Amino acid sequence: MSEQYEYVPHRLLRRRVRDIASGTEGELMAVINENVSDTGIERWMELAYIRGASGREFTTAVGNVEPVHDQPRTAAVGRRDLRSA
């Protein structure tokens, strides 16, 4: 039987990401190709390990990971617009 896991490089490692399946945000800590089978037949899957705000890590399919982009501060922009009017 082969190894149970292997680390996979990913462009979003150590960056803020969102799990689109749950909507939870956190820091992408690792992407690991894991044998997720509990039988004798191997079944490999790339899992993303994300550390949430609580400090706990959770996993999701790597395809569910998207970068979190900073949102513009609409309240501050609105105040600036009022002052200039």
Secondary structure, 3 states (H helix, E strand, C coil): CCCCEEECCCCCCCCEEEECCCCCEEEEEEEEEEECCCCCCCCEEEEEEEEECCCCEEEEEHHHEEECCCCCCHHHHHHHHHHHC
